[in-house]
Amino acid sequence: MRLRALATIVAFLTLPVTAADSVRIRYFNSYPSMDRSSESGEIEISRRPPVMPPGYAGVETGVDVYFAAISKILADAKIEKDWERSVVHGYFVQVTIDIGGKKVILGSSFNLGAYLDSFPDPDGTNERHRSALAAILKLTAERAQANIPK
């Protein structure tokens, strides 16, 4: 009995540990004024995949649904590389997404209390990235709100 328990523990400890997935949002004033306070903030949602012995099935949780939705947003928008656009002296939001070992950074300036800035281009690349960024921000705000105690 002890030998079997020991074998199970050894098998469990030798399983490969996969890296955690994460979405990290940082926002800040890119050019603080001398005559007023400035604000910055950061939120990160991360997921560490379960480590289970062979033959055990994992249970999908809300964080798994969240990361699947983030992956779908990136795939639908065909985002494969970093994208950041900014107006001078504006507020800025940056989202660093790391899923399955693939990392991408999206960032844009925005008007305080309003929308992400738009950067028109002939092929629509900037709009695809801006829309994906907006969707990720919305989804992350909903996920964070769902986990804040009431």
C-alpha positions as MATLAB code, in Angstrom:
seq = 'MRLRALATIVAFLTLPVTAADSVRIRYFNSYPSMDRSSESGEIEISRRPPVMPPGYAGVETGVDVYFAAISKILADAKIEKDWERSVVHGYFVQVTIDIGGKKVILGSSFNLGAYLDSFPDPDGTNERHRSALAAILKLTAERAQANIPK';
ca = [
       0.000    0.000    0.000;
       2.757    2.441    0.932;
       4.691    1.540   -2.203;
       1.668    2.331   -4.362;
       1.124    5.666   -2.596;
       4.800    6.491   -3.036;
       4.625    5.591   -6.746;
       1.588    7.870   -7.171;
       3.392   10.760   -5.465;
       6.519   10.241   -7.594;
       4.401   10.128  -10.785;
       2.612   13.293   -9.705;
       5.837   15.163   -8.946;
       7.483   14.216  -12.242;
       4.666   15.525  -14.439;
       5.691   18.474  -16.607;
       4.583   21.790  -15.177;
       3.252   24.111  -17.842;
       3.683   27.839  -17.619;
       0.884   29.975  -16.324;
      -1.235   31.967  -18.755;
      -1.827   35.621  -17.969;
      -3.428   38.843  -19.102;
      -1.884   41.944  -17.533;
      -3.388   45.387  -18.026;
      -1.512   48.563  -17.188;
      -2.865   52.036  -17.648;
      -1.155   55.336  -17.013;
      -0.803   58.926  -18.058;
       2.027   58.970  -20.562;
       2.902   62.578  -19.776;
       1.976   63.587  -16.197;
       1.089   67.228  -15.622;
       3.120   69.142  -13.078;
       0.056   70.817  -11.569;
      -2.061   67.726  -10.786;
      -1.894   64.190   -9.531;
      -1.675   61.410  -12.058;
      -3.049   57.912  -11.805;
      -1.770   54.555  -12.937;
      -3.088   51.091  -12.320;
      -2.521   47.460  -13.030;
      -4.617   44.323  -12.997;
      -3.528   40.807  -13.839;
      -5.558   37.667  -14.305;
      -3.523   34.498  -14.414;
      -4.190   30.800  -14.667;
      -1.962   27.945  -13.731;
      -3.095   24.751  -15.445;
      -3.847   21.828  -13.169;
      -1.147   19.228  -12.643;
      -2.744   15.795  -12.494;
      -1.548   12.236  -12.779;
      -2.270   10.511  -16.100;
      -5.841    9.366  -16.519;
      -7.441   12.165  -14.545;
      -9.562   14.720  -16.362;
      -9.490   18.373  -15.410;
     -12.556   20.434  -14.653;
     -13.128   23.554  -16.761;
     -13.579   26.656  -14.634;
     -14.512   30.266  -15.276;
     -10.883   31.252  -15.755;
     -10.559   28.587  -18.472;
     -13.574   30.074  -20.265;
     -12.002   33.540  -19.933;
      -8.686   32.457  -21.495;
     -10.488   30.566  -24.263;
     -12.409   33.769  -25.057;
      -9.179   35.817  -25.095;
      -7.610   33.265  -27.472;
     -10.675   33.469  -29.726;
     -10.534   37.285  -29.818;
      -6.869   37.151  -30.866;
      -7.517   34.460  -33.486;
     -10.588   36.172  -34.948;
      -8.684   39.464  -35.251;
      -5.661   37.660  -36.719;
      -3.344   39.189  -34.130;
       0.067   37.587  -34.227;
       2.434   40.368  -33.206;
       2.655   43.358  -30.888;
       0.679   46.508  -31.686;
       0.826   49.821  -29.855;
      -0.407   53.231  -31.053;
      -0.521   56.482  -29.154;
      -1.189   60.161  -29.459;
       1.357   62.396  -27.780;
       0.696   63.255  -24.128;
      -2.350   61.009  -23.806;
      -3.508   58.391  -21.378;
      -2.295   54.937  -22.362;
      -3.407   51.361  -21.752;
      -1.191   48.352  -22.411;
      -2.306   44.722  -22.340;
       0.274   41.948  -22.189;
      -1.226   38.582  -23.101;
       0.696   35.361  -22.506;
      -1.225   32.217  -23.440;
       0.348   28.852  -24.109;
       3.816   30.367  -24.217;
       2.848   32.876  -26.920;
       3.124   36.500  -25.843;
       1.616   39.546  -27.526;
       1.334   43.156  -26.380;
      -1.477   45.482  -27.427;
      -1.594   49.126  -26.440;
      -3.375   52.338  -27.274;
      -3.885   55.839  -26.045;
      -7.373   56.744  -24.881;
      -9.466   59.662  -23.703;
     -10.098   59.526  -19.974;
     -13.593   58.164  -19.396;
     -14.102   57.566  -23.104;
     -12.913   55.274  -25.867;
      -9.623   54.020  -27.236;
      -8.145   56.352  -29.818;
      -8.665   55.407  -33.458;
      -5.826   55.236  -35.962;
      -7.302   54.847  -39.474;
      -5.252   53.006  -42.061;
      -6.043   51.746  -45.584;
      -6.149   48.013  -44.819;
      -7.994   48.118  -41.469;
      -5.123   46.600  -39.450;
      -5.279   49.286  -36.775;
      -9.047   48.906  -36.397;
      -8.746   45.114  -35.994;
      -6.179   45.579  -33.242;
      -8.109   48.408  -31.561;
     -11.311   46.341  -31.584;
      -9.526   43.305  -30.145;
      -7.977   45.467  -27.429;
     -11.378   46.940  -26.553;
     -12.940   43.451  -26.384;
     -10.138   42.157  -24.137;
     -10.483   45.155  -21.812;
     -14.249   44.620  -21.569;
     -13.912   40.880  -20.953;
     -11.223   41.427  -18.322;
     -13.282   44.058  -16.504;
     -16.222   41.614  -16.407;
     -13.970   38.810  -15.128;
     -12.473   41.016  -12.417;
     -15.911   42.292  -11.382;
     -17.209   38.727  -11.070;
     -14.464   37.910   -8.572;
     -14.715   40.982   -6.365;
     -16.548   40.118   -3.143;
     -19.910   41.806   -2.800;
];
